[in-house]
Every structure is written in C-alpha cells, then in structure tokens.
Amino acid sequence: MTASRRRFSQEFKDELCQEVIATSKSIKEVATSYGVGPETLRNWLNKYRDAHGDAETELTVSERARLKELERENSELKAETAFLKKANGLLREGAAIVSKYEYIDSCKNDPDQNNPVYKMCAWLAVSTSGFYHWLSRPTSATASRRAALTARVQHFFAASDGTYGYRRIHADLADEHTECSPELVRQIMRDEGLVACQPRPFRVTTEADAHAAASMPDLLERDFTAERPGMKFVGDITYIHTWAGFVYLATVIDCYSKKVVGWSIADHMRTELVEDALKNAAATTFIEPKAIFHSDRGSVYTSADYRKLVTSLGMRSSMGRTGICWDNAMAESFFAALKNERVYRTVYATKKQARRDVISYIEGFYNARRRHSSLDYRCPNDVHYSYTQSVTAA
C-alpha cells in the first residue's frame, strides 16, 4: 500500500455537481460539507456540464436572488422554532424571568448559535435592557464554567443531529481539550433534555439461495477486526421507504476503519446493485490480494455474476448463516445507525431526495465526522487515512 490520495467514484462526483446546480448552495459550501476541495469540485462541475450540456441548467440571477431571500426567511422561521423548541416550556405562564435570561445567555455563548439577543428576548417576551442588566451582575466561577460547558454540549449534540449520547459528546469535548468528566456531561444532557435517538428492533429480511450458498464458508466467524485497511470487507443491502416507492442501498465496509468504502443506490435489488457497490469500493480504496468479502446468504450475493466479480478482484467470498444477524453484525450495525440517526427521522417525498440524503449521511457525516466507540471515539476517515499516511511515510 503506497498511495494516500483519496479517490472518488463518478457517481459521487455527479451527485455533488447536481447538488450545486439544483440548489442555491455555492461550490465552496457543497465542497466543505463533503470534505472535498472547492477547486476539485469546480473541475468536476466543468466536466459535468461539458458532458451533459443543457440537461441541467443553473438558476438565473434573479431566480437565485429570490431563492436566497426565501431561504433567509425560512431560516429565520426555523431559527425561531428551534429556539423555542429547546426553551423547555419557558413560555408557559409563571416561568421565571431569570430562567429565560439564563437560556438566552447559554444560546448567546454557543459559537454555533447566531440569533441576535434582541430577537431571542422578543421570542421569550422579555426586555433586552433587562437581560443586559441581569448579565452585568457578577457570577461565580463555577456557574460561568457550567454555562460555558453546557453551551458546548448543546453545540456538539446539535452538530450530531441529535444522535450522540454523553460518551461521544465527551469525546468531542476531550478532542478540543475541554476537561470534564463523562458523568458531568451526562448530568448536563439530562438537565437540558438532550436525549439521543433510540434504535428500533431488528427484523430478519434475508432471502437465502441455499443451494448456491451451501459451499460458501464463514471466513470471519464474527471477527470484524483487521490489522490494516484492505484486508476484510463486509456488505449488505437495506431498503428505504419513500412516497414514490422503495430505494435500495448496498454497502461495502472496511473492517479496519469501519469506513463505508463503497455504496450503490437504486430502485431495484438486482445483482447489479451489489456489483456497483463493490466496484465503487475497488475504485476508491486499496484491496489486498485474497482479501475477504463477507455478506449474508442473499440471492444477489450467491449469484454467479457476483461471485465472478469477487474472484476477478482477487477476493474470497465469506457468508454467515441465514437469519443470524450477528454473523454480519458490522454491516447490520451501520444500517441500524443510518436508519436510527437519519432515515426514521425523515420523510422522503421522492427517491431522488432519499438518495441525496443517504449519500450526505454516508460521506458528509458517517465517514467524515461520526465517532465510533470501537475506534476509540475517532472517525472512520481519520483512522483509514492516518494508517495509509503512516505506511507511506515509513
């Protein structure tokens, strides 16, 4: 393994180009959200336009300006709604004014919060001058530190889209060198009503091809660890409901870094779906000779075409037992996180909306920012590329 340069599939490049064209977001905004260089995305966009001609057209200057204005108004309404939603009943009759001042102050100290003080005061029906008078009173060092820590906990909880519990938030705090105990973070979250989303129960959906799978061994035997990237991979398929019907997601995950190195989304569950996911992985990450690809015994994984693709990539097939989710626990764990943290909390009107949101979760959050307890609360991209860079340096 010698190269440390990141590689991206054409499908991923096209998705980012379509997001720039179809929304009012700038190239820099889209590039930053996916961890891609702005100039790199600009080059992709130029090539995309050359290839597709006028199939996708940018908004006119006036249309873009109007869209910006509507988005600003919508953003203000969302900000007010989000602010009052987290106020924990401070608008109810008899709520203490000091409690309202404390909440406004905690929001003011949040670096991710940009609501002006006068707006927050108006939303909570208190005077701005009264707030500043209260603020000028001396406070204890303990109270000041607690308020600042509460603001950081709220910031990291919001940044995770409400998915992080106190352990991951404590890891975020430790990463920015903020000293506190996990129990203190837990207490603050309880006091602020910050509860991470909870998973739904698992249901078996695998349809096995028993005849084709009979000769397939289980080479992992529930050992989802690896000494380095490119040794072991797991894959699976899940479905996502939209108003326009189901879309299906196939993934390939590296056991070393837990990174989703390959994915494919389509409105069918034919063999091409899992083939595209594995090809995507092969195009963007290193695969060792005789690497293991592990899956369940679904018919798409036992098909002759798929087994031929695995062999052509120099990999070995491995399969768990039918209906035993623990035999492919790593792949199941990713789908549980995806659905618990994003899909079950979102209503998709169209398949295109679902596709874009799932890609955003995988590339913009899960690989790039989501902390894993099994990785010592580091992110998959950090673990994956830090190993590659250390090997290159050596």
C-alpha angles and dihedrals in degrees: 000000000000109000123082098175114119117241128203133201121242089242090059092048092051092050092055091047091051091050091055092048098043098045138046091248118122124236090252093052094051093042093050094049091056098037094248126134114257092230090050091053090046090056091048089050093052091051091046092054092047090052098044102034111193095345088107118031130189121242117262119255092257093045091050091048091050091047090051090052093049091047090051091052091046090048091054092050091048090048091053092046093048091046094052093041090060093044090091097221098317089142093062119108113273096023111150116254090220089059089055091049091050092051092049090049093051090051091047091055093049108102089208092054117087103170112130115243093239091057094048090049091050092049090054094040097241130125121260092220090052091053093052091046090053090045092055092062114102117257131197121262090242093053092048093050092046091051092049092047091049090054091052092048090051090048095053092043091054092044089057090051090244094304102111124093124203096278095058092042089051088053089052090051092048090050090059090045096251107150118218139119124263088238092058090052089049091051093049092050090050092049092048094045093242106158121172117230115268127228125247123233120278121252126193112240103159118128107201129211094212097183096053093040097050093093096044113107127209100242095174100049089196093306101132095171127104135187094226142356118286098034104094132020133180128200141184144157131240135176129232123203122228133168087253095053136275128324121197128220125202120189140189116203128192110229094213099057101015086232119152096235096173136026141163131191125197142147091248137057100220125135091267089070095063092036091057091049092053092044088051090054093048090052095051107034141036117263117196121224109269091015115164124246110194126192143145122274097265117149094248091058093047094047118118093238093055095045088050090054092049090051093047089057091054093249134134123231120234128179137188126218122284114271094001103120094186091067088068097026097143094057091043090049092056093051090048090054093046094051097039096046100036122358100051090048095052134067112214115206094184138024090239090057091051092048093051093046094049092049089049090052094048100043102023100041118006100047097030107036115005113109119222124208090212089057093052088262095303127132123257094240092051092051094042098049097035089062091048092050093047091052091048092050091049 
